[in-house]
Amino acid sequence: MGRPSRRARTLLLTAGVLAVLAMLFVMFAGFWTDWLWYRSVDYSSVFTKTLWTKIGMFAVFGLLMAAAIGFNIWLAHRLRPPLSAMSLEQQSLDRYRMGLAPYKKWILLGIMALVGLISGASAAGQWRTWLMWVNGVTFGTKDPQFHKDVSFFAFDLPFYRFLLSFGFAAAILSLIAAALVHYLYGGLRVTTPGARATAQATGHLSVLLGLFVALKAVAYWLDRYGLAVKSGDFKSTDNWTGLKYVDANAYLPAKTILFIIAIICALLFFATIWRRTWQLPVIGFGLMVLSAILIGGLYPAIVQKFQVSPNEQSKEAPYIKKNIDATRKAYDIDDSQVRDYKGTSKAGNETLRDAADTTASMRLLDPSVVSPTFQQKQQVRGYYQFPQTLDVDRYKHDGKEQDTVVGLREINTDGIPEKNWINEHFKYTHGYGMVAAKGTEVDKDGAPAFTEKDLPPKGDKGKYEGRVYYGEKTTQYSIVGGPQKELDYADDNGEKTYSYKGKSGVDLSNPVNRAAYAVTFSEPQILYSGAIGDGSRILYNRTPKERVEAVAPWLTIDGDPYPAVVDGRIKWIVDAYTTSNGYPYSSRTTLGDTTADSLTDGQRSVVAQQNRVNYIRNSVKATVDAYTGDVQMYQWDKKDPVLKTWMKAFPGTVKPKSAIGSELMDHLRYPQDLFKVQRDLLQTYHVTSPSQFYSGSERWQVPDDPTHKGNAVPPYYLSMKMPDQKSQQFQLTTTFNPNKRETLGAFMAVEADARSNDYGKIRILRLPPNTTVSGPSQVQSKFNSDPDIAEKINLLKRGDSEVEYGNLMTVPLEGGLLYAEPVYVRGAGTNYPRMRKVLVTYGEQIAFEDTLEQALDKVFDTEGRTDEGEDTTGPGGDRDEGDQGGEPENATVEQALKDAQKAYDDGQKALEKGDWQEYGKQQKELEDALKEASEAENKGGKNKGGSGS
């Protein structure tokens, strides 16, 4: 086609330059927007420290690798023979040598640059390893085998292994590169008669092989310490960590012997420089490989077969004890208080009934069920939403602290009436207000008893900044504070507008910033939109979890941040953990698995900086302001050496515990994810006896959620008192089954109130191994199979209504176990559940009543007692046949059921005709008739049961 014209060449050159500039700006945009964001949250030191550490690691290890490869290529070229032997092999290679000759320097530089970039990028990913090594502090605890401080295994050993892997990579790549150059220039010969290698090539390659074997010797030495953090399967645990008998008595001596052999072998390779023969080093290398097979593989197998297996329990007992002690300490469960609990009671009914009122404040409002009710009653507008699972906190009502179910009214862009770029990112920018309801009560209609509600918010929280710019559901960017007004909220007087007054976000008045964000968010309108002007700020990274994780990338974030009104502002409280995978002898756990339960979803799953761990502490309590996005982190665990290490690496990022305000302290609680990790370990590690651990006879299991089969039952926050406590405390509770059984094995509670002196104390009530006390699944089955309850449930389901079961709560009561479960009905024609009934069981007694009080009265056979405590029932607790529990009530039930059937039939006819007004009317009459039938039946004198003891 001929040579392009000058104009065409100019255009092509211009296009190429523009393309390169565009690529550079895209890379610059990502860096620049990150810097602007960190500066906007006042954590620029985290960005710069992380960046310079990565750059330093990239440069140092990239240059070292490039220098190592480049030097060996240069040396191999320098040591080439002056003349190549005349052979077909060398004649073929001559063509390659001649072709490469003009470009040798460029090829060398290209190879060095390539390996340097790859090695540097790999090393930069180890910035955490470097910072932990250089800033590590001591644990003050030594491992039981090598008597080294735990910090050696947690901070030092990972860095030494990184250096070793880097050394292996450098040695292998240098060996390959040098061998190729020697072959290309005749130093190595494959088919040519005579010597296969020149003396210079032999010496060079021998030194590289010697370095490789010397590194292998170092690896054998480090492997000795690696046995203390090596995982494997052993009896009743799949994640056993630490030495066993065969490790201490076979593998450990074998690694020491192999270390010595590898040193000798390396010296033989180095000696080849003078001996000019590979005979001895090759023999030595062969002996090392053979020794690795015999000493490192066969010998331990013989020890296991003939010494350990015949008497395994006795041999392994000391090592099991080390594992138990280390695991309990690493997961902070070593102070767990375990006491025996009968599970049955001999107390009288009056005593039990009185104790039921004082032992626990039953939280009947299930935060995983009532979110649709919050949505229906308090959504206000379609562009607001509540989380699928609400949160449990504590607030004072009438001067008394009470468990409270809370949720924030966050923005829901899917509900925007008219979706476009301006509405989604400029107008509908924030949610508004907290909604709270008493945890232990519902209103007469079965709906939550709200203590904070409506827009603008009103209730017992007083005046506070209710706008929610940062929340769990707020996942896209908004541009605020500029010429475009935002929708604040709407009431009977119309829409109220607002303009953001906070200092959060990044200023967009700078055209460079606008261009960078246009590239970052792939939205060119950011660059030229007239809705952006002076004062415009872009808000992003808006969920509490991602904000805390961004400013503290060394922390693992709890899956359940929760909101609280603190000092006149809504603040998200985020629990964060420091973890390690290098605690000797402590068994490992996988956070993603152990923190999963029936309520876990993508929103509530743990954000794991390190998923496989064998040490964890809730070392940091963080807050995120829902209006400004301000992130504050507080040192919660003052003793944690991992946190001390990171505070040393990033000074000034974590505030001291003393900086936590009084009002914030009122809302801090024990985190659920840590509790779930601990209960997972306590299934096995509640025993401290090696023999019991070995046999596995005392192992427990977390029961499945009876209403969500296949998922672990979630832990529940509940104000209650354990048998050794004098008053109710805010606690986090769970139950255990014996292994592969459905009866109750144990009940566990941890003190969850941050103000309590016993905060974090784990109490476990262990039931007898042969107990017949029902576990959660059996209790639910008992509820479902009871004929009277089944009949009432069917009544509630009439008219296409749906029945939903709430949280099944367990409370130790006077030696026995009390179970209580709210029952919700999602009526036909409505899309939200209301609490209609309460299931209660104690021992063999069951009740299914409208209220908790009525259910407790029936279970403990105290239905007829007056306020003065007088029993108005007949002998034995049964009512006399002639009282008002006879035929009139049965007649009322029958009539109510007839009315319900008629309302249902009429409603179906109206539905067929499309008469929605009549259908709604009949659904209301159906609901009223069912309620009347239920109330009449409850008064019908059907209680002929005995004592609940």
Secondary structure by P-SEA (a helix, b strand, c coil): cccccaaaaaaaaaaaaaaaaaaaaaaaaaaaaaaaaaaaacaaaaaaaaaaaaaaaaaaaaaaaaaaaaaaaaaaaaaccccccccaaaaaaaaaaaaacccaaaaaaaaaaaaaaaaaaaaaaaaaaaaaaaacccccccccccccccccccccaaaaaaaaaaaaaaaaaaaaaaaaaaaaacccccccccccccaaaaaaaaaaaaaaaaaaaaaaaaaaaacccbbbbcccccccccccccccccaaaaaaaaaaaaaaaaaaaaaccccccaaaaaaaaaaaaaaaaacccaaaaaaaaccccccccccaaaaaaaaaaaaaaaaccccbbbbbbcccccccaaaaaaaaaccccccccccccaaaaaaaccccccccccccbbbbbbbbccccccbbbbbbbccccccccccccccccccccbbbbbbbbbcccccccccccccccccccccccccccccccccccccbbbbcccccccccccccccbbbbbbccccccccccaaaaaaaaaaaccccccccccccccbbbbccccaaaaaaaacccbbbbccccccccccbbbbbbbbbbbbcccccbbbbccccccccccccccccccccccccccccccbbbbbcccccbbbbbbcccccaaaaaaaaaccccccccccccaaaaacccccaaaaaaaaaaacccccccaaaaaacccccccccccccccccbbbbbcccccccccccccccccccccccccccccccccccccccccccbbbbbbcccccccccaaaaaaaaaacaaaaaaaaaaaccbbbbbbccccccccccbbbbbbbbbbbcccccbbbbcbbbbbccccccccccaaaaaaaaaccccccccccccccccccccccccccaaaaaaaaaaaaaaaaaaaaaaaaaaacaaaaaaaaaaaaaaaaaaaaaaaaacccccccccc
